[in-house]
Amino acid sequence: MAASHQIARRYIFAISALSTLFITVGCATSSPTEPTPYIKAASANNYGYSSMELSASEYRIMFKATQATPADKVQEFTLYRAAELAQKQGYDWVAIVKTDIERKTRTGKKVVRESNNSVPTVLRDEQCTMSGCNEVAQPFETSDADLRVEKTKTKDIYYSIVARMGNSQAAAGDQAFRTSEILSKHPSAAN
């Protein structure tokens, strides 16, 4: 009987560990209810940045973000990406020549735990040896039975810029930024 309890516990632990892994992997991509970090968009439907070359010295940089992402961060992310592209192309200056913003409503989903009790229950079992029997307590992983999916209306933000690059401020434009100054501070660093 004790062996079957131990096998059952290992099975439940394995299932719980896999569930946690899948939830963690799922959360690695940006959630529609959390601020979007500085990440590359995995596809057109994902959050993050993407870019398109318009000419040898101009790029369109797009950033799809959740409404929970501060507007100044979205602007900082697109400018940082423009500076990365300018540096990669060998340019020292980058200027924003056009901006565009659009908001689209969508239904976001968030996993919520119903109960506040996150302490695992204790499984009590009797273990017997030649010298007698003792009650042994082992933590039992909490189940996912109290999880539910909550739907909320959110607005995705589609922000894009056209960036002009050059090897001088005059070539990029009067409002150009030096790429080395922009790249000196990663946008995900705390302000």
Secondary structure as the mmCIF struct_conf table of DSSP 4:
data_model
#
loop_
_struct_conf.conf_type_id
_struct_conf.id
_struct_conf.beg_label_comp_id
_struct_conf.beg_label_asym_id
_struct_conf.beg_label_seq_id
_struct_conf.end_label_comp_id
_struct_conf.end_label_asym_id
_struct_conf.end_label_seq_id
HELX_RH_AL_P HELX_RH_AL_P1 ALA A 2 ALA A 28
BEND BEND1 THR A 29 THR A 29
HELX_LH_PP_P HELX_LH_PP_P1 SER A 30 SER A 31
TURN_TY1_P TURN_TY1_P1 PRO A 32 THR A 33
BEND BEND2 GLU A 34 GLU A 34
BEND BEND3 TYR A 38 TYR A 38
STRN STRN1 LYS A 40 LYS A 40
BEND BEND4 ALA A 42 SER A 43
TURN_TY1_P TURN_TY1_P2 ALA A 44 ASN A 45
BEND BEND5 ASN A 46 TYR A 47
STRN STRN2 GLY A 48 SER A 55
TURN_TY1_P TURN_TY1_P3 ALA A 56 SER A 57
STRN STRN3 GLU A 58 THR A 66
TURN_TY1_P TURN_TY1_P4 GLN A 67 ALA A 68
BEND BEND6 THR A 69 THR A 69
HELX_RH_AL_P HELX_RH_AL_P2 ALA A 71 LYS A 88
TURN_TY1_P TURN_TY1_P5 GLN A 89 GLY A 90
BEND BEND7 ASP A 92 ASP A 92
STRN STRN4 TRP A 93 ARG A 113
BEND BEND8 GLU A 114 GLU A 114
BEND BEND9 ASN A 116 ASN A 116
BEND BEND10 VAL A 119 VAL A 119
HELX_LH_PP_P HELX_LH_PP_P2 PRO A 120 PRO A 120
STRN STRN5 THR A 121 THR A 129
TURN_TY1_P TURN_TY1_P6 MET A 130 SER A 131
STRN STRN6 GLY A 132 PHE A 140
HELX_LH_PP_P HELX_LH_PP_P3 GLU A 141 SER A 143
BEND BEND11 ASP A 144 ASP A 144
TURN_TY1_P TURN_TY1_P7 ALA A 145 ASP A 146
STRN STRN7 LEU A 147 GLY A 166
BEND BEND12 ASN A 167 SER A 168
HELX_RH_AL_P HELX_RH_AL_P3 GLN A 169 ALA A 172
TURN_TY1_P TURN_TY1_P8 ASP A 174 GLN A 175
STRN STRN8 PHE A 177 ARG A 178
HELX_RH_AL_P HELX_RH_AL_P4 THR A 179 LEU A 183
TURN_TY1_P TURN_TY1_P9 SER A 184 SER A 184
BEND BEND13 LYS A 185 LYS A 185
TURN_TY1_P TURN_TY1_P10 PRO A 187 SER A 188
BEND BEND14 ALA A 189 ALA A 189
#
